[in-house]
Amino acid sequence: MELYSGFDSNYRYILVAAQRARQLQSGATPMIVTSSTKPCRIAEQEVQADKVKWELKPIPVIAPVTESGAA
């Protein structure tokens, strides 16, 4: 399995590129010069050129609920 640079999984790479493609479809300006006009291809090229920044946020830990006053 080929992992893209800086990504822990191919799935995360696809998620980041898809989100960027949605931004491009909504009118965002491309961050690279490319001959492509397709948002998905432009997003993929931007991610590969390290122009798209992403952050993996930690999952919050929730303390278990305990009954108070239990014997």
Stockholm file with secondary structure:
# STOCKHOLM 1.0

chainA/1-71         MELYSGFDSNYRYILVAAQRARQLQSGATPMIVTSSTKPCRIAEQEVQADKVKWELKPIPVIAPVTESGAA
#=GR chainA/1-71 SS CCCCTTCSCHHHHHHHHHHHHHHHHTTCCCSSCCSCCCHHHHHHHHHHTTCSCCCCCCCCCCCCCCCTTCC
#=GC SS_cons        CCCCTTCSCHHHHHHHHHHHHHHHHTTCCCSSCCSCCCHHHHHHHHHHTTCSCCCCCCCCCCCCCCCTTCC
//
